[in-house]
Structure formats: structure tokens, C-alpha cells
Amino acid sequence: MNTPHQPVQGRSRGKTFSTRTFLLVLLSIGLQLILALFLGHAYDMRIFMSTGYLVGTGQDPYIARDLSTVFHNASFQGITTFGYPPPWALVLGLIYLVSYKLIPNFLIYNLAIKIPLIAANLGLAYLVQDILIKRGAATRVSRGAWIFFLFNPFLLSVSSAWGQFDAIVALLALLALVLLDNGRLKISAFVLALAVCIKPTALPLLLVAFVYLLKRPYRRLVQYFGVALACFMLLCVAPFAVLRWDATPILQHWNVFFTVGGGISFMTFLELIQGSYQLTGAWAVTGMLWVPALAIATLALMRSGIDGFPDLLMKSTALVMVFFLARSWVSEPNIVLILPMVVILTSLGELNELALTFMWVLPLIFSVFNTSTIQLLFPSLPGLMGQLLSLSGEFYTARLIARVIVVIPWLMAGVWIVRACFRKAAAPLRPEAASRA
């Protein structure tokens, strides 16, 4: 007697679930748009806005210029040049052409630059959810991961609010790993190369791909890295020739990120003891520690091998984490790259849930003591930002000590994650997957 009513009830629950999903997505987009409109990091957003203008007007973004009259803002005088490979600069140029050039409004331009980041956050939510569903995770678990990427305060603060584009790199990197596991090598190589070209923090994943393909037919390895190399040439070298940009500043300062120590890294104490984050004297060697660290991690990876997609994610997490642990400078937004992999692994029971908590809560706390949170007021409340920064200067030493205190458990959690990813065997295939194999 109840059978005729069951389909109707099912449709009702499905409709309610769909409506709730739509409302949650709408709420996330609305929240991110508000953050994107009124907030933005005082340093990075000036660089990105200037880069967009220079590229959009046919100028070289790697040569510093005084743009205070362009944006009617004195803080745009004497800022440094764009410090990343060309792809994101080209995107910023396109954003300038469709926003500030048409509507010269500072806040709208600030918002427009964040639109791709909001899209990336949504993409991460759905890609992670899809991976978990295909791995047989419970609906509650996969939906929880989906909600995590829609509303996680750390992710939204460093993307929609701050304006950094690590979420795009994370989305492309995770997609590349999925494609690699599915055997779609050419597309995977292109997507991963694109991620690295946008921000080189994804570089360790090339080593993972190398080890993953090492024991397969040799031609597949050559094919993968042949495509990747072609993409590097097209995306990183060709723009300088085609657009006649001067590569001299890049060649002269190729090691700029390896001559500073600080951020949420093992060298965060440097500013406390010498009042500067420049790696000078004996400290200079620490800027390149990531090279032998990645080499050792890669050798360990070659010995253990990679077996299946969960293990691919675990080893990717391990190598990226080794990279971060050994770098002398790690910015808070960089952590976004590892966030989707840790979410998936904790959702599948491969990592302890504390690992995920440590990965985003501690960087969020760190950003407060690092004054990154205060600097987000730059687009809408620059006066208040200046006052708060002056006030924070009175607690300079206390802030630096607090940063060190926060970084220590984060580094310990990172080591814990690396050990867990190398020691733990990959999860077995689901019964239905095993039967297909």
C-alpha cells in the first residue's frame, strides 16, 4: 500500500535537497562577492591591478612604473613588478580590458580580479565531491567536503578576500592528478604544466607524475613530459618574445623567492632575531634546502612506488608538504594547494582529521599575527588599515613571537602528514571497482 507513495516522497526529498544545494551555492557566491568587492591585500592587489593595466595597455608588467595617476592612489607609486610567470599576467590584462577600462571604478576592478578565484573555489567544491563519490564515500562525507570548499574561512580569506590565485593552481593540480590516474596523459600534462606556469608551487607534482609513469612504457613518460615542456615554452617563454617583454629582470632576480625567510615557514623566526627577512650570511643556504629535500623525497617515492589513486594523492601530498616544510618562505595562500588533497584523504580515512584542522586553522591564526588580515582593508578602508597597522607596530615583538608559536605546531603537523603519507598503504579498491579490474 505504501509503494505508490514512495516515488513521490523520493522526488520530494530530491527536490528539497536540490533547492538546499542551490541556496548554499548562492549563499557562498554572495558571501564571496561581498568579500571580493570590499577586501583585498594591500601589497598583492596593487601588484595585480598594476599588472592588469600594464598588460591591457600593451606595456611590460615586469618593469616597475608609477601608476599613482592611473588609479588616483598614491600607494601605486614605487611598487614592485609582477613576480610570477606570464599566464596570470595575461589573465589580469584581459580582466582590466573588460572591467576598469570600461568602468574605471577601483572596487569593481578589485572585484573583477577575484571572479576567477570564486569560480575556482566552486570548481574545487564540485571536483572534490565528485572524487569522493566515485571512491565510494558516504553522501554525508562527500557533501561535507563540498560545503567545506564553499564556506571554509581560510580558503575564502586568501582567495575571495585576499586576491591570491592559489585556488586556481589547486584546482588544476587536482584535475591533472585525476586525468593522470585515468590514463589521459596528454591532457593531464597540459593541465599540470598550466598549474605550474601559473604558480610554480605545483612543481613537486611533476616529480610525482615522473615516478608514477616511471615503471610504465617508456614512451608514455616521454610523451607526458614532452607535452609539459611544450606547454612551458608556450606559456612561459613565448609571451616574452611575442609581446616583446624584457626578460632581464626575471633572469637577474630568478632566485628572489629563495633569498628571503619568513611567512609560515621554518625560517619565520628570522625577522625576530635580525629585524629583516633577507637571508644573508650563513642563512643564505637555507633558501635552497628545498632542492635536496625534494630529491630525497623523490628517491623515497621511487622506492615505495605509487599504487592507485588514493596512493597517488598521498604521495602528492607528501611531496608538496616536503616542499613547503623545506622552503625558507611560505605564504599563507600557498597552503591552498595541499588543502583539496588533505580533505579527500581525511574523508577517505587515509589521514587523521586533525591533519586537516591543523592545515587550515593554524595558517588562519598566523595571518592575524602576520597583519595579513588587517591589510585586507586596503581597497575600502585604507585609513583604518593604516591606523591598525600603526597600532600593531606597538606589539611588533609580541606578534613575531606569536607567529613562531603558531608555526611550530604547523610544521610538526606537516612532518606528521609526510610520515603518514609515506608509511600508510593505499586503500583497497571498492568491491565493484575490484570486480571491474
DOTOR-920324 format. One line per 3 residues: number of its first residue (from 1); their letters; for each residue x, y, z of C-alpha. Coordinates in Angstrom, 3 decimals, always signed. Example, Ala and Ser with C-alpha at 12.3 -4.5 7.8 and 13.67 -1.06 7.14 Angstrom:
REM DOTOR-920324
1	as	+12.300 -4.500 +7.800; +13.670 -1.060 +7.140
//
This chain:
REM DOTOR-920324
1	mnt	+0.000 +0.000 +0.000; +2.931 +2.330 +0.662; +4.700 +1.568 -2.602
4	phq	+2.840 +4.118 -4.806; +3.773 +6.889 -2.408; +7.482 +6.122 -2.191
7	pvq	+8.472 +7.630 -5.551; +6.599 +10.828 -4.680; +8.391 +11.051 -1.332
10	grs	+11.704 +10.393 -3.044; +11.059 +13.157 -5.548; +10.071 +15.491 -2.711
13	rgk	+13.271 +14.772 -0.805; +15.288 +15.172 -4.006; +13.636 +18.492 -4.755
16	tfs	+14.285 +19.740 -1.213; +17.885 +18.578 -1.419; +18.333 +20.282 -4.793
19	trt	+16.814 +23.536 -3.519; +19.023 +23.461 -0.449; +22.065 +22.839 -2.638
22	fll	+21.162 +25.766 -4.881; +20.669 +28.057 -1.885; +24.002 +27.044 -0.370
25	vll	+25.813 +27.735 -3.648; +24.008 +31.065 -3.948; +24.919 +31.950 -0.362
28	sig	+28.570 +31.055 -0.949; +28.736 +33.110 -4.145; +27.048 +36.070 -2.443
31	lql	+29.423 +35.914 +0.511; +32.464 +35.662 -1.742; +31.304 +38.544 -3.923
34	ila	+31.000 +40.782 -0.865; +34.469 +39.795 +0.335; +35.859 +40.250 -3.178
37	lfl	+34.352 +43.702 -3.592; +35.447 +45.340 -0.354; +38.610 +43.461 +0.645
40	gha	+41.999 +42.880 -0.939; +45.588 +42.502 +0.234; +47.384 +45.843 +0.276
43	ydm	+50.518 +44.513 -1.425; +49.255 +41.806 -3.782; +46.208 +43.639 -5.110
46	rif	+48.260 +46.695 -6.031; +50.612 +44.408 -7.957; +47.724 +42.610 -9.689
49	mst	+45.868 +45.822 -10.551; +49.035 +47.388 -11.937; +49.868 +44.258 -13.905
52	gyl	+46.397 +44.180 -15.434; +46.696 +47.797 -16.507; +50.179 +47.360 -17.989
55	vgt	+49.303 +44.208 -19.934; +45.945 +45.610 -21.027; +47.617 +48.753 -22.418
58	gqd	+50.389 +46.845 -24.184; +53.163 +47.561 -21.687; +55.659 +45.303 -19.930
61	pyi	+54.422 +44.129 -16.481; +57.939 +43.161 -15.442; +59.173 +46.763 -15.448
64	ard	+58.093 +48.927 -12.500; +56.188 +52.137 -13.248; +54.482 +54.871 -11.275
67	lst	+50.740 +54.291 -11.709; +49.510 +56.598 -8.952; +47.820 +58.887 -11.501
70	vfh	+46.151 +55.969 -13.271; +44.415 +54.719 -10.141; +44.337 +58.090 -8.365
73	nas	+46.073 +56.464 -5.426; +49.494 +57.470 -4.095; +50.189 +53.923 -2.885
76	fqg	+50.672 +52.821 -6.517; +53.940 +54.738 -6.672; +57.132 +52.702 -6.362
79	itt	+55.544 +49.247 -6.131; +57.482 +46.205 -7.296; +56.880 +44.355 -10.552
82	fgy	+54.839 +41.217 -11.197; +56.660 +38.247 -9.669; +55.032 +35.283 -11.410
85	ppp	+55.199 +33.645 -14.863; +53.221 +35.265 -17.713; +49.901 +33.281 -17.758
88	wal	+48.274 +35.059 -14.817; +49.555 +38.410 -16.056; +47.754 +37.780 -19.352
91	vlg	+44.552 +36.939 -17.478; +44.877 +40.139 -15.451; +45.305 +42.112 -18.669
94	liy	+42.076 +40.655 -20.036; +40.276 +41.424 -16.772; +41.456 +45.036 -16.967
97	lvs	+40.090 +45.391 -20.503; +36.610 +44.157 -19.544; +36.413 +45.995 -16.218
100	ykl	+38.495 +49.041 -15.290; +38.953 +50.241 -18.857; +35.172 +50.250 -19.360
103	ipn	+34.164 +51.256 -15.832; +37.086 +52.981 -14.063; +35.912 +52.100 -10.582
106	fli	+38.515 +50.893 -8.084; +36.247 +48.492 -6.155; +34.713 +46.992 -9.301
109	ynl	+38.197 +46.339 -10.665; +39.104 +44.768 -7.332; +36.033 +42.532 -7.615
112	aik	+36.649 +41.609 -11.245; +40.114 +40.248 -10.460; +38.548 +37.904 -7.873
115	ipl	+35.881 +36.387 -10.182; +38.174 +33.583 -11.480; +39.113 +32.805 -7.868
118	iaa	+35.480 +32.444 -6.830; +34.914 +30.153 -9.818; +37.947 +28.088 -8.761
121	nlg	+36.582 +27.700 -5.228; +33.297 +26.403 -6.639; +35.208 +24.131 -9.004
124	lay	+37.179 +22.667 -6.096; +33.971 +22.007 -4.189; +32.438 +20.007 -7.025
127	lvq	+35.633 +18.248 -8.128; +36.410 +17.046 -4.584; +32.804 +15.933 -4.118
130	dil	+32.885 +14.022 -7.404; +36.139 +12.272 -6.484; +34.751 +11.202 -3.114
133	ikr	+31.512 +9.898 -4.650; +33.465 +7.833 -7.175; +35.633 +6.475 -4.355
136	gaa	+32.505 +5.241 -2.563; +32.401 +7.836 +0.232; +29.115 +8.256 +2.081
139	trv	+26.845 +11.065 +0.899; +27.276 +12.840 +4.234; +31.060 +12.786 +3.803
142	srg	+31.133 +13.970 +0.193; +28.606 +16.710 +0.897; +30.599 +17.814 +3.942
145	awi	+33.684 +18.209 +1.743; +31.597 +20.160 -0.779; +30.396 +22.549 +1.933
148	ffl	+33.964 +22.882 +3.224; +35.120 +24.484 -0.023; +32.071 +26.703 -0.250
151	fnp	+32.447 +28.262 +3.205; +35.869 +27.488 +4.679; +37.045 +30.762 +6.258
154	fll	+40.705 +30.204 +5.453; +40.075 +29.418 +1.790; +37.750 +32.398 +1.337
157	svs	+40.085 +34.748 +3.197; +43.112 +34.012 +0.980; +41.174 +33.880 -2.290
160	saw	+37.990 +35.951 -2.433; +39.200 +38.431 +0.191; +42.987 +38.468 -0.279
163	gqf	+43.038 +38.047 -4.056; +45.694 +35.338 -4.350; +45.073 +32.742 -7.070
166	dai	+46.321 +29.552 -5.393; +42.808 +28.051 -5.627; +43.172 +28.021 -9.418
169	val	+46.501 +26.210 -9.098; +44.972 +23.730 -6.647; +42.033 +23.042 -8.968
172	lal	+44.262 +22.457 -11.988; +46.705 +20.310 -9.989; +43.976 +18.050 -8.606
175	lal	+42.364 +17.749 -12.036; +45.752 +16.816 -13.521; +46.156 +14.010 -10.972
178	vll	+42.679 +12.672 -11.771; +43.453 +12.729 -15.501; +46.819 +11.070 -14.885
181	dng	+45.178 +8.232 -12.976; +42.611 +7.843 -15.760; +45.357 +7.461 -18.357
184	rlk	+44.623 +10.730 -20.159; +48.283 +11.665 -20.246; +48.367 +14.500 -22.769
187	isa	+45.554 +16.444 -21.128; +46.996 +15.761 -17.678; +50.421 +17.011 -18.765
190	fvl	+48.913 +20.181 -20.212; +46.784 +20.891 -17.131; +49.645 +20.256 -14.696
193	ala	+52.042 +22.362 -16.764; +49.461 +25.141 -16.776; +49.213 +24.931 -12.977
196	vci	+52.997 +25.176 -12.628; +53.148 +28.061 -15.116; +50.526 +29.991 -13.186
199	kpt	+52.347 +29.477 -9.881; +55.405 +27.201 -9.536; +54.310 +25.917 -6.105
202	alp	+52.829 +22.952 -8.016; +56.310 +21.971 -9.248; +56.662 +18.925 -6.894
205	lll	+53.713 +17.277 -8.633; +55.823 +16.927 -11.782; +58.122 +14.677 -9.753
208	vaf	+55.113 +12.643 -8.640; +53.999 +12.258 -12.251; +57.535 +11.196 -13.198
211	vyl	+57.601 +8.424 -10.579; +54.027 +7.385 -11.423; +54.944 +6.852 -15.085
214	lkr	+58.446 +5.508 -14.464; +57.538 +1.800 -14.432; +55.152 +2.101 -17.347
217	pyr	+56.117 +2.011 -21.051; +58.925 +4.481 -21.635; +57.096 +6.269 -24.426
220	rlv	+54.327 +7.358 -22.027; +56.853 +9.097 -19.801; +58.436 +10.824 -22.807
223	qyf	+55.022 +11.767 -24.143; +53.911 +13.258 -20.828; +56.956 +15.426 -20.285
226	gva	+57.184 +16.307 -23.960; +53.732 +17.853 -23.738; +54.625 +19.535 -20.435
229	lac	+57.808 +21.023 -21.896; +55.930 +22.326 -24.939; +53.411 +23.974 -22.605
232	fml	+56.185 +25.591 -20.585; +57.687 +27.041 -23.740; +54.324 +28.254 -24.979
235	lcv	+53.097 +29.740 -21.696; +56.289 +30.984 -20.058; +58.779 +31.742 -22.845
238	apf	+56.687 +32.663 -25.893; +54.889 +35.664 -24.271; +58.230 +37.439 -23.766
241	avl	+59.065 +37.051 -27.453; +55.602 +37.709 -28.886; +54.750 +40.653 -26.622
244	rwd	+58.346 +41.942 -26.524; +58.552 +41.888 -22.764; +62.003 +42.295 -21.257
247	atp	+63.075 +39.076 -19.515; +66.165 +40.715 -17.977; +64.518 +41.444 -14.594
250	ilq	+63.422 +37.806 -14.383; +66.863 +36.457 -15.256; +68.572 +38.816 -12.835
253	hwn	+66.247 +38.011 -9.957; +65.401 +34.377 -10.672; +66.177 +33.454 -7.055
256	vff	+64.179 +36.239 -5.418; +61.941 +33.767 -3.561; +64.984 +31.876 -2.263
259	tvg	+66.727 +34.855 -0.685; +64.072 +35.601 +1.933; +62.998 +33.742 +5.043
262	ggi	+59.689 +34.030 +6.822; +55.989 +33.518 +6.375; +54.608 +30.272 +7.730
265	sfm	+57.940 +28.505 +7.203; +60.706 +27.102 +9.386; +62.517 +30.442 +8.971
268	tfl	+59.702 +32.536 +10.421; +61.947 +33.375 +13.392; +64.421 +35.241 +11.164
271	eli	+62.690 +38.613 +11.406; +62.549 +38.224 +15.179; +66.296 +37.788 +15.591
274	qgs	+67.642 +40.144 +12.906; +64.786 +42.545 +12.155; +64.726 +41.577 +8.478
277	yql	+63.576 +38.631 +6.391; +66.547 +38.775 +3.985; +68.704 +35.632 +4.023
280	tga	+72.222 +36.938 +4.451; +75.493 +35.331 +5.507; +75.163 +31.792 +6.815
283	wav	+71.380 +31.934 +6.494; +71.595 +32.115 +2.679; +71.983 +28.347 +2.335
286	tgm	+68.551 +27.769 +3.887; +66.918 +29.325 +0.829; +67.845 +26.300 -1.277
289	lwv	+67.177 +23.500 +1.223; +64.054 +22.559 -0.694; +66.221 +21.185 -3.544
292	pal	+67.904 +18.338 -1.608; +64.718 +17.821 +0.398; +62.690 +17.180 -2.762
295	aia	+65.468 +14.997 -4.168; +65.468 +12.780 -1.075; +61.652 +12.645 -1.042
298	tla	+61.611 +11.670 -4.718; +64.100 +8.863 -4.116; +61.933 +7.604 -1.265
301	lmr	+58.934 +7.797 -3.579; +60.742 +5.765 -6.243; +61.432 +3.063 -3.665
304	sgi	+57.853 +2.903 -2.379; +56.123 +3.374 -5.730; +52.573 +4.565 -6.315
307	dgf	+49.654 +2.150 -6.290; +46.237 +3.510 -7.195; +44.602 +6.905 -6.965
310	pdl	+44.498 +7.225 -3.148; +48.206 +6.452 -3.030; +48.796 +8.953 -5.840
313	lmk	+47.084 +11.602 -3.708; +49.041 +10.575 -0.623; +52.394 +10.774 -2.360
316	sta	+51.438 +14.086 -3.988; +50.505 +15.446 -0.579; +53.800 +14.203 +0.844
319	lvm	+55.998 +15.835 -1.816; +54.167 +19.157 -1.761; +54.377 +19.137 +2.030
322	vff	+58.120 +18.395 +1.900; +58.476 +21.350 -0.471; +56.647 +23.639 +1.957
325	lar	+58.495 +22.337 +5.006; +61.904 +22.885 +3.374; +61.216 +26.301 +1.842
328	swv	+62.502 +29.348 +3.684; +59.441 +31.362 +2.666; +55.875 +30.054 +2.532
331	sep	+52.953 +32.432 +2.241; +49.607 +31.548 +3.789; +47.781 +31.270 +0.430
334	niv	+50.293 +28.631 -0.744; +48.680 +26.147 +1.665; +45.563 +26.073 -0.535
337	lil	+47.409 +23.795 -2.966; +47.510 +20.974 -0.438; +44.044 +21.569 +1.020
340	pmv	+41.942 +19.552 -1.513; +44.235 +16.533 -1.254; +44.141 +16.563 +2.542
343	vil	+40.339 +16.937 +2.510; +39.988 +13.909 +0.233; +42.428 +11.795 +2.225
346	tsl	+40.793 +12.601 +5.559; +37.364 +11.946 +4.055; +38.550 +8.521 +2.866
349	gel	+40.075 +7.742 +6.257; +43.657 +7.822 +4.973; +44.644 +10.726 +7.237
352	nel	+43.541 +11.746 +10.694; +41.002 +14.575 +10.713; +43.365 +16.586 +12.911
355	alt	+45.664 +16.861 +9.910; +43.037 +18.831 +8.030; +42.276 +21.013 +11.047
358	fmw	+45.936 +21.896 +11.540; +46.387 +22.621 +7.823; +43.879 +25.473 +7.694
361	vlp	+43.229 +26.682 +11.247; +46.869 +27.455 +12.084; +47.546 +29.426 +8.848
364	lif	+44.360 +31.398 +9.508; +45.587 +32.276 +13.005; +49.023 +33.046 +11.594
367	svf	+47.553 +35.555 +9.140; +46.209 +37.583 +12.075; +49.632 +37.880 +13.743
370	nts	+51.208 +38.489 +10.329; +48.904 +41.527 +9.835; +47.651 +39.956 +6.601
373	tiq	+44.088 +40.249 +7.904; +44.483 +43.967 +8.594; +45.920 +44.573 +5.122
376	llf	+42.729 +43.197 +3.559; +41.079 +46.556 +4.337; +43.174 +48.259 +1.644
379	psl	+40.510 +48.722 -1.091; +37.668 +50.095 +1.030; +39.130 +51.353 +4.333
382	pgl	+42.776 +52.306 +3.730; +42.736 +54.881 +6.525; +41.579 +52.376 +9.106
385	mgq	+44.102 +49.879 +7.769; +46.894 +52.372 +8.314; +45.781 +53.066 +11.869
388	lls	+45.560 +49.371 +12.732; +48.976 +48.680 +11.201; +50.446 +51.500 +13.284
391	lsg	+48.810 +50.034 +16.378; +50.168 +46.566 +15.558; +53.629 +48.101 +15.354
394	efy	+53.481 +48.733 +19.074; +53.250 +44.967 +19.583; +55.871 +44.133 +16.956
397	tar	+57.988 +41.765 +19.055; +54.944 +40.099 +20.631; +53.487 +39.469 +17.152
400	lia	+56.670 +37.872 +15.895; +56.856 +35.613 +18.938; +53.210 +34.655 +18.443
403	rvi	+53.955 +33.793 +14.794; +56.730 +31.440 +15.841; +54.447 +29.794 +18.399
406	vvi	+51.811 +29.190 +15.710; +54.268 +27.941 +13.086; +55.874 +25.280 +15.320
409	pwl	+52.752 +23.059 +15.582; +52.031 +23.653 +11.887; +55.485 +22.348 +10.963
412	mag	+55.017 +19.387 +13.311; +51.675 +18.624 +11.649; +53.377 +18.819 +8.264
415	vwi	+56.024 +16.296 +9.276; +53.274 +14.073 +10.671; +51.411 +14.215 +7.339
418	vra	+54.562 +13.374 +5.341; +55.306 +10.367 +7.552; +51.700 +9.175 +7.345
421	cfr	+51.601 +9.513 +3.560; +54.801 +7.522 +3.092; +54.068 +4.846 +5.674
424	kaa	+50.400 +4.119 +5.095; +49.432 +1.762 +2.297; +46.833 +2.851 -0.216
427	apl	+43.237 +1.967 +0.482; +42.000 -1.155 -1.268; +39.689 -0.857 -4.220
430	rpe	+35.981 -0.941 -3.614; +34.382 -4.324 -4.372; +32.741 -3.099 -7.540
433	aas	+35.959 -1.471 -8.703; +37.907 -4.625 -7.944; +35.466 -6.724 -9.959
436	ra	+35.867 -4.398 -12.948; +39.620 -4.702 -12.664
//
